Amino acid sequence: MGVPRAHSTRGQKGRRRSHLAMKPMVFSKCSHCGKPQMPHLACKFCGYYGGKEVVNVLARELKRKEKHHGKK
Ligand SMILES: [Zn+2]
């Protein structure tokens, strides 16, 4: 680990950390089902993006269940 060369003041730390705050998550509404959805990603609930179905949600759910069938 590096050794600090000089003492950094409270003000310096504050100025550096002024950019570290977390921003609230941004959601947009799905154009197909109206549920809150992350922008630039296909909808989690219906698999639509840009007015088209890009992910078959039912098939994915079935696959997931199959995968976890043997476990637990
Ligand atoms: Zn949707």
N, CA, C, O and the ligand as a Tripos MOL2 file, in Angstrom:
@<TRIPOS>MOLECULE
protein
  289   287    73     0     0
PROTEIN
NO_CHARGES

@<TRIPOS>ATOM
      1 N           0.8300   -1.2030    0.0000 N.3       1 MET1
      2 CA          0.0000    0.0000    0.0000 C.3       1 MET1
      3 C           0.8610    1.2480    0.0000 C.2       1 MET1
      4 O           1.9500    1.2600    0.5730 O.2       1 MET1
      5 N           0.3770    2.2880   -0.6370 N.am      2 GLY2
      6 CA          1.1320    3.5270   -0.6770 C.3       2 GLY2
      7 C           1.1410    4.2220    0.6730 C.2       2 GLY2
      8 O           0.2060    4.0930    1.4630 O.2       2 GLY2
      9 N           2.2050    4.9550    0.9200 N.am      3 VAL3
     10 CA          2.3120    5.7130    2.1680 C.3       3 VAL3
     11 C           1.9750    7.1710    1.8690 C.2       3 VAL3
     12 O           2.5480    7.7510    0.9470 O.2       3 VAL3
     13 N           1.0600    7.7770    2.6260 N.am      4 PRO4
     14 CA          0.6880    9.1670    2.3330 C.3       4 PRO4
     15 C           1.8720   10.1120    2.4970 C.2       4 PRO4
     16 O           2.5510   10.1040    3.5230 O.2       4 PRO4
     17 N           2.1080   10.9240    1.4750 N.am      5 ARG5
     18 CA          3.2570   11.8290    1.4690 C.3       5 ARG5
     19 C           2.9550   13.0720    2.3100 C.2       5 ARG5
     20 O           3.8280   13.6120    2.9900 O.2       5 ARG5
     21 N           1.7200   13.5000    2.2460 N.am      6 ALA6
     22 CA          1.3760   14.7330    2.9710 C.3       6 ALA6
     23 C          -0.0030   14.5960    3.5920 C.2       6 ALA6
     24 O          -0.8550   13.8600    3.0940 O.2       6 ALA6
     25 N          -0.2070   15.3140    4.6820 N.am      7 HIS7
     26 CA         -1.5030   15.3310    5.3660 C.3       7 HIS7
     27 C          -2.5370   15.9660    4.4560 C.2       7 HIS7
     28 O          -2.3040   17.0450    3.9120 O.2       7 HIS7
     29 N          -3.7180   15.2880    4.2760 N.am      8 SER8
     30 CA         -4.7810   15.9400    3.5070 C.3       8 SER8
     31 C          -5.8170   16.4760    4.4830 C.2       8 SER8
     32 O          -6.2510   15.7860    5.4050 O.2       8 SER8
     33 N          -6.1890   17.6960    4.2580 N.am      9 THR9
     34 CA         -7.0840   18.3950    5.1830 C.3       9 THR9
     35 C          -8.5230   17.9030    5.0240 C.2       9 THR9
     36 O          -8.8570   17.2070    4.0650 O.2       9 THR9
     37 N          -9.3570   18.2780    5.9780 N.am     10 ARG10
     38 CA        -10.7870   17.9210    5.9100 C.3      10 ARG10
     39 C         -11.4190   18.5020    4.6360 C.2      10 ARG10
     40 O         -12.2680   17.8850    3.9930 O.2      10 ARG10
     41 N         -10.9590   19.7240    4.3030 N.am     11 GLY11
     42 CA        -11.5160   20.3840    3.1110 C.3      11 GLY11
     43 C         -11.1520   19.6400    1.8400 C.2      11 GLY11
     44 O         -11.9890   19.4720    0.9520 O.2      11 GLY11
     45 N          -9.9000   19.1910    1.7480 N.am     12 GLN12
     46 CA         -9.4600   18.4370    0.5660 C.3      12 GLN12
     47 C         -10.2600   17.1430    0.4270 C.2      12 GLN12
     48 O         -10.7040   16.7770   -0.6610 O.2      12 GLN12
     49 N         -10.4310   16.4570    1.5720 N.am     13 LYS13
     50 CA        -11.2170   15.2090    1.5520 C.3      13 LYS13
     51 C         -12.6420   15.4870    1.1130 C.2      13 LYS13
     52 O         -13.2090   14.7530    0.3030 O.2      13 LYS13
     53 N         -13.2180   16.5580    1.6540 N.am     14 GLY14
     54 CA        -14.5930   16.9040    1.3280 C.3      14 GLY14
     55 C         -14.7610   17.2030   -0.1390 C.2      14 GLY14
     56 O         -15.7230   16.7660   -0.7700 O.2      14 GLY14
     57 N         -13.7930   17.9720   -0.6930 N.am     15 ARG15
     58 CA        -13.8710   18.3230   -2.1060 C.3      15 ARG15
     59 C         -13.7340   17.0640   -2.9700 C.2      15 ARG15
     60 O         -14.4430   16.9090   -3.9650 O.2      15 ARG15
     61 N         -12.8220   16.1690   -2.5850 N.am     16 ARG16
     62 CA        -12.6310   14.9280   -3.3550 C.3      16 ARG16
     63 C         -13.9100   14.0800   -3.2990 C.2      16 ARG16
     64 O         -14.3460   13.5180   -4.3030 O.2      16 ARG16
     65 N         -14.4950   14.0060   -2.1020 N.am     17 ARG17
     66 CA        -15.6530   13.1090   -1.9200 C.3      17 ARG17
     67 C         -16.9690   13.7610   -2.3380 C.2      17 ARG17
     68 O         -18.0210   13.1270   -2.2650 O.2      17 ARG17
     69 N         -16.9240   15.0040   -2.7700 N.am     18 SER18
     70 CA        -18.1650   15.6690   -3.1920 C.3      18 SER18
     71 C         -18.7420   15.0030   -4.4350 C.2      18 SER18
     72 O         -19.9090   15.2230   -4.7610 O.2      18 SER18
     73 N         -17.9430   14.1870   -5.1430 N.am     19 HIS19
     74 CA        -18.4150   13.5220   -6.3680 C.3      19 HIS19
     75 C         -18.8090   12.0750   -6.1170 C.2      19 HIS19
     76 O         -19.1850   11.3690   -7.0530 O.2      19 HIS19
     77 N         -18.7290   11.6160   -4.8590 N.am     20 LEU20
     78 CA        -18.9090   10.1810   -4.5930 C.3      20 LEU20
     79 C         -20.3320    9.8050   -4.1890 C.2      20 LEU20
     80 O         -20.6240    8.6280   -3.9820 O.2      20 LEU20
     81 N         -21.2120   10.7860   -4.0780 N.am     21 ALA21
     82 CA        -22.5660   10.4700   -3.6140 C.3      21 ALA21
     83 C         -23.2900    9.5810   -4.6190 C.2      21 ALA21
     84 O         -23.0910    9.7140   -5.8270 O.2      21 ALA21
     85 N         -24.1280    8.6780   -4.1230 N.am     22 MET22
     86 CA        -24.9020    7.8110   -5.0050 C.3      22 MET22
     87 C         -26.1430    8.5490   -5.4790 C.2      22 MET22
     88 O         -26.7530    9.3220   -4.7410 O.2      22 MET22
     89 N         -26.4980    8.2890   -6.7320 N.am     23 LYS23
     90 CA        -27.7010    8.9090   -7.2900 C.3      23 LYS23
     91 C         -28.8510    7.9110   -7.2020 C.2      23 LYS23
     92 O         -28.6300    6.7020   -7.2780 O.2      23 LYS23
     93 N         -30.0680    8.4060   -7.0440 N.am     24 PRO24
     94 CA        -31.1900    7.4620   -7.0200 C.3      24 PRO24
     95 C         -31.3240    6.7490   -8.3530 C.2      24 PRO24
     96 O         -31.0180    7.3160   -9.4020 O.2      24 PRO24
     97 N         -31.7890    5.4870   -8.3120 N.am     25 MET25
     98 CA        -31.9340    4.7080   -9.5370 C.3      25 MET25
     99 C         -33.0210    5.3090  -10.4270 C.2      25 MET25
    100 O         -34.0440    5.7950   -9.9440 O.2      25 MET25
    101 N         -32.7780    5.2650  -11.7280 N.am     26 VAL26
    102 CA        -33.7200    5.8470  -12.6870 C.3      26 VAL26
    103 C         -34.4980    4.7180  -13.3570 C.2      26 VAL26
    104 O         -33.9150    3.7590  -13.8620 O.2      26 VAL26
    105 N         -35.8160    4.8480  -13.3510 N.am     27 PHE27
    106 CA        -36.6630    3.8650  -14.0320 C.3      27 PHE27
    107 C         -37.5110    4.5740  -15.0700 C.2      27 PHE27
    108 O         -37.9390    5.7110  -14.8700 O.2      27 PHE27
    109 N         -37.7450    3.9020  -16.1610 N.am     28 SER28
    110 CA        -38.7240    4.4060  -17.1210 C.3      28 SER28
    111 C         -39.8400    3.3730  -17.2130 C.2      28 SER28
    112 O         -39.6830    2.2310  -16.7780 O.2      28 SER28
    113 N         -40.9620    3.7860  -17.7810 N.am     29 LYS29
    114 CA        -42.0940    2.8680  -17.8800 C.3      29 LYS29
    115 C         -41.9790    2.0240  -19.1290 C.2      29 LYS29
    116 O         -41.6140    2.5310  -20.1900 O.2      29 LYS29
    117 N         -42.2860    0.7450  -19.0190 N.am     30 CYS30
    118 CA        -42.2980   -0.1270  -20.1860 C.3      30 CYS30
    119 C         -43.4330    0.2810  -21.1210 C.2      30 CYS30
    120 O         -44.5600    0.5210  -20.6890 O.2      30 CYS30
    121 N         -43.1100    0.3540  -22.4140 N.am     31 SER31
    122 CA        -44.1390    0.7930  -23.3760 C.3      31 SER31
    123 C         -45.1650   -0.3050  -23.6220 C.2      31 SER31
    124 O         -46.2530   -0.0340  -24.1300 O.2      31 SER31
    125 N         -44.8270   -1.5480  -23.2640 N.am     32 HIS32
    126 CA        -45.7270   -2.6750  -23.5300 C.3      32 HIS32
    127 C         -46.5920   -3.0180  -22.3250 C.2      32 HIS32
    128 O         -47.8120   -3.1240  -22.4540 O.2      32 HIS32
    129 N         -45.9720   -3.1960  -21.1380 N.am     33 CYS33
    130 CA        -46.7490   -3.6180  -19.9680 C.3      33 CYS33
    131 C         -46.8770   -2.5070  -18.9220 C.2      33 CYS33
    132 O         -47.6660   -2.6370  -17.9860 O.2      33 CYS33
    133 N         -46.1110   -1.4080  -19.0650 N.am     34 GLY34
    134 CA        -46.2650   -0.2720  -18.1670 C.3      34 GLY34
    135 C         -45.5700   -0.3980  -16.8340 C.2      34 GLY34
    136 O         -45.7090    0.4750  -15.9770 O.2      34 GLY34
    137 N         -44.8120   -1.4850  -16.6430 N.am     35 LYS35
    138 CA        -44.1080   -1.6630  -15.3720 C.3      35 LYS35
    139 C         -42.8040   -0.8670  -15.3900 C.2      35 LYS35
    140 O         -42.2590   -0.6060  -16.4620 O.2      35 LYS35
    141 N         -42.2880   -0.4720  -14.2040 N.am     36 PRO36
    142 CA        -41.0120    0.2440  -14.1790 C.3      36 PRO36
    143 C         -39.8770   -0.6430  -14.6880 C.2      36 PRO36
    144 O         -39.8210   -1.8380  -14.3980 O.2      36 PRO36
    145 N         -38.9830   -0.0340  -15.4460 N.am     37 GLN37
    146 CA        -38.0030   -0.8210  -16.1840 C.3      37 GLN37
    147 C         -36.7480    0.0180  -16.3170 C.2      37 GLN37
    148 O         -36.8310    1.2430  -16.3970 O.2      37 GLN37
    149 N         -35.5810   -0.6220  -16.3410 N.am     38 MET38
    150 CA        -34.3110    0.0860  -16.4980 C.3      38 MET38
    151 C         -34.1860    0.5750  -17.9420 C.2      38 MET38
    152 O         -34.4810   -0.1780  -18.8690 O.2      38 MET38
    153 N         -33.7510    1.8340  -18.1500 N.am     39 PRO39
    154 CA        -33.5960    2.3260  -19.5120 C.3      39 PRO39
    155 C         -32.4860    1.5880  -20.2650 C.2      39 PRO39
    156 O         -31.5100    1.1520  -19.6540 O.2      39 PRO39
    157 N         -32.6240    1.4490  -21.5550 N.am     40 HIS40
    158 CA        -31.6580    0.8090  -22.4640 C.3      40 HIS40
    159 C         -31.5580   -0.6920  -22.2480 C.2      40 HIS40
    160 O         -30.6210   -1.3210  -22.7410 O.2      40 HIS40
    161 N         -32.5080   -1.2850  -21.5180 N.am     41 LEU41
    162 CA        -32.5290   -2.7390  -21.3260 C.3      41 LEU41
    163 C         -33.9100   -3.2650  -21.7000 C.2      41 LEU41
    164 O         -34.9040   -2.5430  -21.6270 O.2      41 LEU41
    165 N         -33.9560   -4.5350  -22.1030 N.am     42 ALA42
    166 CA        -35.2460   -5.1550  -22.3970 C.3      42 ALA42
    167 C         -36.0450   -5.2760  -21.1040 C.2      42 ALA42
    168 O         -35.4660   -5.4490  -20.0320 O.2      42 ALA42
    169 N         -37.3690   -5.1870  -21.1970 N.am     43 CYS43
    170 CA        -38.2280   -5.2550  -20.0180 C.3      43 CYS43
    171 C         -38.0970   -6.6320  -19.3680 C.2      43 CYS43
    172 O         -38.1000   -7.6570  -20.0490 O.2      43 CYS43
    173 N         -37.9820   -6.6350  -18.0250 N.am     44 LYS44
    174 CA        -37.8100   -7.8590  -17.2580 C.3      44 LYS44
    175 C         -39.0790   -8.7140  -17.2610 C.2      44 LYS44
    176 O         -39.0170   -9.9400  -17.1630 O.2      44 LYS44
    177 N         -40.2350   -8.0420  -17.3780 N.am     45 PHE45
    178 CA        -41.5070   -8.7290  -17.1730 C.3      45 PHE45
    179 C         -42.0910   -9.2660  -18.4720 C.2      45 PHE45
    180 O         -42.6500  -10.3620  -18.4880 O.2      45 PHE45
    181 N         -41.9680   -8.5000  -19.5770 N.am     46 CYS46
    182 CA        -42.5710   -8.9520  -20.8260 C.3      46 CYS46
    183 C         -41.5340   -9.1880  -21.9240 C.2      46 CYS46
    184 O         -41.8860   -9.7310  -22.9710 O.2      46 CYS46
    185 N         -40.2570   -8.7970  -21.7280 N.am     47 GLY47
    186 CA        -39.2260   -9.0730  -22.7180 C.3      47 GLY47
    187 C         -39.2590   -8.1620  -23.9280 C.2      47 GLY47
    188 O         -38.6530   -8.4770  -24.9530 O.2      47 GLY47
    189 N         -39.9560   -7.0370  -23.8320 N.am     48 TYR48
    190 CA        -40.0610   -6.1280  -24.9670 C.3      48 TYR48
    191 C         -38.9990   -5.0420  -24.9060 C.2      48 TYR48
    192 O         -38.6390   -4.5650  -23.8300 O.2      48 TYR48
    193 N         -38.5090   -4.6650  -26.0610 N.am     49 TYR49
    194 CA        -37.6140   -3.5150  -26.1730 C.3      49 TYR49
    195 C         -37.8510   -2.8390  -27.5160 C.2      49 TYR49
    196 O         -37.7960   -3.4910  -28.5590 O.2      49 TYR49
    197 N         -38.1120   -1.5460  -27.4970 N.am     50 GLY50
    198 CA        -38.3470   -0.7920  -28.7310 C.3      50 GLY50
    199 C         -39.5620   -1.2750  -29.4800 C.2      50 GLY50
    200 O         -39.5670   -1.2530  -30.7110 O.2      50 GLY50
    201 N         -40.6270   -1.7240  -28.7620 N.am     51 GLY51
    202 CA        -41.8690   -2.1420  -29.3990 C.3      51 GLY51
    203 C         -41.8540   -3.5550  -29.9480 C.2      51 GLY51
    204 O         -42.8350   -4.0010  -30.5430 O.2      51 GLY51
    205 N         -40.7350   -4.2730  -29.7520 N.am     52 LYS52
    206 CA        -40.6550   -5.6530  -30.2520 C.3      52 LYS52
    207 C         -40.3210   -6.5910  -29.1030 C.2      52 LYS52
    208 O         -39.6830   -6.1830  -28.1320 O.2      52 LYS52
    209 N         -40.7490   -7.8530  -29.2070 N.am     53 GLU53
    210 CA        -40.3650   -8.8290  -28.2010 C.3      53 GLU53
    211 C         -38.9660   -9.3350  -28.5510 C.2      53 GLU53
    212 O         -38.7610   -9.9310  -29.6080 O.2      53 GLU53
    213 N         -38.0040   -9.0930  -27.6530 N.am     54 VAL54
    214 CA        -36.6300   -9.5010  -27.9340 C.3      54 VAL54
    215 C         -36.1970  -10.6650  -27.0430 C.2      54 VAL54
    216 O         -35.2320  -11.3630  -27.3560 O.2      54 VAL54
    217 N         -36.9150  -10.8750  -25.9220 N.am     55 VAL55
    218 CA        -36.5880  -11.9870  -25.0240 C.3      55 VAL55
    219 C         -37.8680  -12.7770  -24.7880 C.2      55 VAL55
    220 O         -38.8930  -12.1980  -24.4280 O.2      55 VAL55
    221 N         -37.8250  -14.0830  -24.9830 N.am     56 ASN56
    222 CA        -38.9840  -14.9200  -24.6730 C.3      56 ASN56
    223 C         -38.9490  -15.2150  -23.1720 C.2      56 ASN56
    224 O         -38.2280  -16.1010  -22.7150 O.2      56 ASN56
    225 N         -39.7440  -14.4520  -22.4160 N.am     57 VAL57
    226 CA        -39.6830  -14.5070  -20.9510 C.3      57 VAL57
    227 C         -40.1530  -15.8660  -20.4300 C.2      57 VAL57
    228 O         -39.5780  -16.3960  -19.4800 O.2      57 VAL57
    229 N         -41.2010  -16.4360  -21.0480 N.am     58 LEU58
    230 CA        -41.7430  -17.7220  -20.5800 C.3      58 LEU58
    231 C         -40.7160  -18.8390  -20.7700 C.2      58 LEU58
    232 O         -40.5110  -19.6640  -19.8800 O.2      58 LEU58
    233 N         -40.0690  -18.8540  -21.9490 N.am     59 ALA59
    234 CA        -39.0650  -19.8810  -22.2210 C.3      59 ALA59
    235 C         -37.8920  -19.7640  -21.2580 C.2      59 ALA59
    236 O         -37.3430  -20.7620  -20.7900 O.2      59 ALA59
    237 N         -37.5200  -18.5060  -20.9730 N.am     60 ARG60
    238 CA        -36.4010  -18.2760  -20.0650 C.3      60 ARG60
    239 C         -36.7510  -18.7620  -18.6580 C.2      60 ARG60
    240 O         -35.9170  -19.3480  -17.9680 O.2      60 ARG60
    241 N         -38.0010  -18.5100  -18.2410 N.am     61 GLU61
    242 CA        -38.4580  -18.9330  -16.9090 C.3      61 GLU61
    243 C         -38.4530  -20.4580  -16.8000 C.2      61 GLU61
    244 O         -38.0390  -21.0200  -15.7860 O.2      61 GLU61
    245 N         -38.9220  -21.1200  -17.8680 N.am     62 LEU62
    246 CA        -38.9400  -22.5900  -17.8860 C.3      62 LEU62
    247 C         -37.5210  -23.1510  -17.7780 C.2      62 LEU62
    248 O         -37.2610  -24.0960  -17.0330 O.2      62 LEU62
    249 N         -36.6190  -22.5440  -18.5390 N.am     63 LYS63
    250 CA        -35.2250  -22.9780  -18.5560 C.3      63 LYS63
    251 C         -34.6140  -22.8360  -17.1630 C.2      63 LYS63
    252 O         -33.8860  -23.7080  -16.6900 O.2      63 LYS63
    253 N         -34.9360  -21.7040  -16.5160 N.am     64 ARG64
    254 CA        -34.4000  -21.4320  -15.1860 C.3      64 ARG64
    255 C         -34.9010  -22.4670  -14.1800 C.2      64 ARG64
    256 O         -34.1470  -22.9300  -13.3250 O.2      64 ARG64
    257 N         -36.1870  -22.8270  -14.2930 N.am     65 LYS65
    258 CA        -36.7670  -23.8090  -13.3770 C.3      65 LYS65
    259 C         -36.1150  -25.1730  -13.5800 C.2      65 LYS65
    260 O         -35.8240  -25.8880  -12.6210 O.2      65 LYS65
    261 N         -35.8910  -25.5210  -14.8510 N.am     66 GLU66
    262 CA        -35.2450  -26.7890  -15.1840 C.3      66 GLU66
    263 C         -33.8500  -26.8610  -14.5690 C.2      66 GLU66
    264 O         -33.4310  -27.8870  -14.0340 O.2      66 GLU66
    265 N         -33.1500  -25.7350  -14.6660 N.am     67 LYS67
    266 CA        -31.7740  -25.6500  -14.1950 C.3      67 LYS67
    267 C         -31.6980  -25.8890  -12.6870 C.2      67 LYS67
    268 O         -30.7950  -26.5660  -12.1950 O.2      67 LYS67
    269 N         -32.6730  -25.3140  -11.9580 N.am     68 HIS68
    270 CA        -32.6420  -25.4030  -10.4960 C.3      68 HIS68
    271 C         -33.4260  -26.5880   -9.9560 C.2      68 HIS68
    272 O         -33.5760  -26.7290   -8.7420 O.2      68 HIS68
    273 N         -33.9320  -27.4500  -10.8500 N.am     69 HIS69
    274 CA        -34.7720  -28.5490  -10.4160 C.3      69 HIS69
    275 C         -34.0070  -29.5380   -9.5570 C.2      69 HIS69
    276 O         -34.5070  -29.9950   -8.5290 O.2      69 HIS69
    277 N         -32.7870  -29.8700   -9.9790 N.am     70 GLY70
    278 CA        -31.9660  -30.8620   -9.2610 C.3      70 GLY70
    279 C         -31.4610  -30.3740   -7.9230 C.2      70 GLY70
    280 O         -31.2330  -31.1680   -7.0100 O.2      70 GLY70
    281 N         -31.2840  -29.0580   -7.8040 N.am     71 LYS71
    282 CA        -30.6940  -28.5030   -6.5730 C.3      71 LYS71
    283 C         -31.7530  -28.3430   -5.4770 C.2      71 LYS71
    284 O         -32.9370  -28.1700   -5.7660 O.2      71 LYS71
    285 N         -31.3250  -28.4010   -4.2570 N.am     72 LYS72
    286 CA        -32.1120  -28.2130   -3.0330 C.3      72 LYS72
    287 C         -33.1300  -29.3280   -2.7630 C.2      72 LYS72
    288 O         -33.8490  -29.2790   -1.7650 O.2      72 LYS72
    289 ZN        -42.7970   -4.7730  -20.1420 Zn       73 ZN73
@<TRIPOS>BOND
     1     1     2 1
     2     2     3 1
     3     3     4 2
     4     3     5 am
     5     5     6 1
     6     6     7 1
     7     7     8 2
     8     7     9 am
     9     9    10 1
    10    10    11 1
    11    11    12 2
    12    11    13 am
    13    13    14 1
    14    14    15 1
    15    15    16 2
    16    15    17 am
    17    17    18 1
    18    18    19 1
    19    19    20 2
    20    19    21 am
    21    21    22 1
    22    22    23 1
    23    23    24 2
    24    23    25 am
    25    25    26 1
    26    26    27 1
    27    27    28 2
    28    27    29 am
    29    29    30 1
    30    30    31 1
    31    31    32 2
    32    31    33 am
    33    33    34 1
    34    34    35 1
    35    35    36 2
    36    35    37 am
    37    37    38 1
    38    38    39 1
    39    39    40 2
    40    39    41 am
    41    41    42 1
    42    42    43 1
    43    43    44 2
    44    43    45 am
    45    45    46 1
    46    46    47 1
    47    47    48 2
    48    47    49 am
    49    49    50 1
    50    50    51 1
    51    51    52 2
    52    51    53 am
    53    53    54 1
    54    54    55 1
    55    55    56 2
    56    55    57 am
    57    57    58 1
    58    58    59 1
    59    59    60 2
    60    59    61 am
    61    61    62 1
    62    62    63 1
    63    63    64 2
    64    63    65 am
    65    65    66 1
    66    66    67 1
    67    67    68 2
    68    67    69 am
    69    69    70 1
    70    70    71 1
    71    71    72 2
    72    71    73 am
    73    73    74 1
    74    74    75 1
    75    75    76 2
    76    75    77 am
    77    77    78 1
    78    78    79 1
    79    79    80 2
    80    79    81 am
    81    81    82 1
    82    82    83 1
    83    83    84 2
    84    83    85 am
    85    85    86 1
    86    86    87 1
    87    87    88 2
    88    87    89 am
    89    89    90 1
    90    90    91 1
    91    91    92 2
    92    91    93 am
    93    93    94 1
    94    94    95 1
    95    95    96 2
    96    95    97 am
    97    97    98 1
    98    98    99 1
    99    99   100 2
   100    99   101 am
   101   101   102 1
   102   102   103 1
   103   103   104 2
   104   103   105 am
   105   105   106 1
   106   106   107 1
   107   107   108 2
   108   107   109 am
   109   109   110 1
   110   110   111 1
   111   111   112 2
   112   111   113 am
   113   113   114 1
   114   114   115 1
   115   115   116 2
   116   115   117 am
   117   117   118 1
   118   118   119 1
   119   119   120 2
   120   119   121 am
   121   121   122 1
   122   122   123 1
   123   123   124 2
   124   123   125 am
   125   125   126 1
   126   126   127 1
   127   127   128 2
   128   127   129 am
   129   129   130 1
   130   130   131 1
   131   131   132 2
   132   131   133 am
   133   133   134 1
   134   134   135 1
   135   135   136 2
   136   135   137 am
   137   137   138 1
   138   138   139 1
   139   139   140 2
   140   139   141 am
   141   141   142 1
   142   142   143 1
   143   143   144 2
   144   143   145 am
   145   145   146 1
   146   146   147 1
   147   147   148 2
   148   147   149 am
   149   149   150 1
   150   150   151 1
   151   151   152 2
   152   151   153 am
   153   153   154 1
   154   154   155 1
   155   155   156 2
   156   155   157 am
   157   157   158 1
   158   158   159 1
   159   159   160 2
   160   159   161 am
   161   161   162 1
   162   162   163 1
   163   163   164 2
   164   163   165 am
   165   165   166 1
   166   166   167 1
   167   167   168 2
   168   167   169 am
   169   169   170 1
   170   170   171 1
   171   171   172 2
   172   171   173 am
   173   173   174 1
   174   174   175 1
   175   175   176 2
   176   175   177 am
   177   177   178 1
   178   178   179 1
   179   179   180 2
   180   179   181 am
   181   181   182 1
   182   182   183 1
   183   183   184 2
   184   183   185 am
   185   185   186 1
   186   186   187 1
   187   187   188 2
   188   187   189 am
   189   189   190 1
   190   190   191 1
   191   191   192 2
   192   191   193 am
   193   193   194 1
   194   194   195 1
   195   195   196 2
   196   195   197 am
   197   197   198 1
   198   198   199 1
   199   199   200 2
   200   199   201 am
   201   201   202 1
   202   202   203 1
   203   203   204 2
   204   203   205 am
   205   205   206 1
   206   206   207 1
   207   207   208 2
   208   207   209 am
   209   209   210 1
   210   210   211 1
   211   211   212 2
   212   211   213 am
   213   213   214 1
   214   214   215 1
   215   215   216 2
   216   215   217 am
   217   217   218 1
   218   218   219 1
   219   219   220 2
   220   219   221 am
   221   221   222 1
   222   222   223 1
   223   223   224 2
   224   223   225 am
   225   225   226 1
   226   226   227 1
   227   227   228 2
   228   227   229 am
   229   229   230 1
   230   230   231 1
   231   231   232 2
   232   231   233 am
   233   233   234 1
   234   234   235 1
   235   235   236 2
   236   235   237 am
   237   237   238 1
   238   238   239 1
   239   239   240 2
   240   239   241 am
   241   241   242 1
   242   242   243 1
   243   243   244 2
   244   243   245 am
   245   245   246 1
   246   246   247 1
   247   247   248 2
   248   247   249 am
   249   249   250 1
   250   250   251 1
   251   251   252 2
   252   251   253 am
   253   253   254 1
   254   254   255 1
   255   255   256 2
   256   255   257 am
   257   257   258 1
   258   258   259 1
   259   259   260 2
   260   259   261 am
   261   261   262 1
   262   262   263 1
   263   263   264 2
   264   263   265 am
   265   265   266 1
   266   266   267 1
   267   267   268 2
   268   267   269 am
   269   269   270 1
   270   270   271 1
   271   271   272 2
   272   271   273 am
   273   273   274 1
   274   274   275 1
   275   275   276 2
   276   275   277 am
   277   277   278 1
   278   278   279 1
   279   279   280 2
   280   279   281 am
   281   281   282 1
   282   282   283 1
   283   283   284 2
   284   283   285 am
   285   285   286 1
   286   286   287 1
   287   287   288 2
@<TRIPOS>SUBSTRUCTURE
     1 MET1         2 RESIDUE 1 A MET
     2 GLY2         6 RESIDUE 1 A GLY
     3 VAL3        10 RESIDUE 1 A VAL
     4 PRO4        14 RESIDUE 1 A PRO
     5 ARG5        18 RESIDUE 1 A ARG
     6 ALA6        22 RESIDUE 1 A ALA
     7 HIS7        26 RESIDUE 1 A HIS
     8 SER8        30 RESIDUE 1 A SER
     9 THR9        34 RESIDUE 1 A THR
    10 ARG10       38 RESIDUE 1 A ARG
    11 GLY11       42 RESIDUE 1 A GLY
    12 GLN12       46 RESIDUE 1 A GLN
    13 LYS13       50 RESIDUE 1 A LYS
    14 GLY14       54 RESIDUE 1 A GLY
    15 ARG15       58 RESIDUE 1 A ARG
    16 ARG16       62 RESIDUE 1 A ARG
    17 ARG17       66 RESIDUE 1 A ARG
    18 SER18       70 RESIDUE 1 A SER
    19 HIS19       74 RESIDUE 1 A HIS
    20 LEU20       78 RESIDUE 1 A LEU
    21 ALA21       82 RESIDUE 1 A ALA
    22 MET22       86 RESIDUE 1 A MET
    23 LYS23       90 RESIDUE 1 A LYS
    24 PRO24       94 RESIDUE 1 A PRO
    25 MET25       98 RESIDUE 1 A MET
    26 VAL26      102 RESIDUE 1 A VAL
    27 PHE27      106 RESIDUE 1 A PHE
    28 SER28      110 RESIDUE 1 A SER
    29 LYS29      114 RESIDUE 1 A LYS
    30 CYS30      118 RESIDUE 1 A CYS
    31 SER31      122 RESIDUE 1 A SER
    32 HIS32      126 RESIDUE 1 A HIS
    33 CYS33      130 RESIDUE 1 A CYS
    34 GLY34      134 RESIDUE 1 A GLY
    35 LYS35      138 RESIDUE 1 A LYS
    36 PRO36      142 RESIDUE 1 A PRO
    37 GLN37      146 RESIDUE 1 A GLN
    38 MET38      150 RESIDUE 1 A MET
    39 PRO39      154 RESIDUE 1 A PRO
    40 HIS40      158 RESIDUE 1 A HIS
    41 LEU41      162 RESIDUE 1 A LEU
    42 ALA42      166 RESIDUE 1 A ALA
    43 CYS43      170 RESIDUE 1 A CYS
    44 LYS44      174 RESIDUE 1 A LYS
    45 PHE45      178 RESIDUE 1 A PHE
    46 CYS46      182 RESIDUE 1 A CYS
    47 GLY47      186 RESIDUE 1 A GLY
    48 TYR48      190 RESIDUE 1 A TYR
    49 TYR49      194 RESIDUE 1 A TYR
    50 GLY50      198 RESIDUE 1 A GLY
    51 GLY51      202 RESIDUE 1 A GLY
    52 LYS52      206 RESIDUE 1 A LYS
    53 GLU53      210 RESIDUE 1 A GLU
    54 VAL54      214 RESIDUE 1 A VAL
    55 VAL55      218 RESIDUE 1 A VAL
    56 ASN56      222 RESIDUE 1 A ASN
    57 VAL57      226 RESIDUE 1 A VAL
    58 LEU58      230 RESIDUE 1 A LEU
    59 ALA59      234 RESIDUE 1 A ALA
    60 ARG60      238 RESIDUE 1 A ARG
    61 GLU61      242 RESIDUE 1 A GLU
    62 LEU62      246 RESIDUE 1 A LEU
    63 LYS63      250 RESIDUE 1 A LYS
    64 ARG64      254 RESIDUE 1 A ARG
    65 LYS65      258 RESIDUE 1 A LYS
    66 GLU66      262 RESIDUE 1 A GLU
    67 LYS67      266 RESIDUE 1 A LYS
    68 HIS68      270 RESIDUE 1 A HIS
    69 HIS69      274 RESIDUE 1 A HIS
    70 GLY70      278 RESIDUE 1 A GLY
    71 LYS71      282 RESIDUE 1 A LYS
    72 LYS72      286 RESIDUE 1 A LYS
    73 ZN73       289 GROUP 0 **** ****
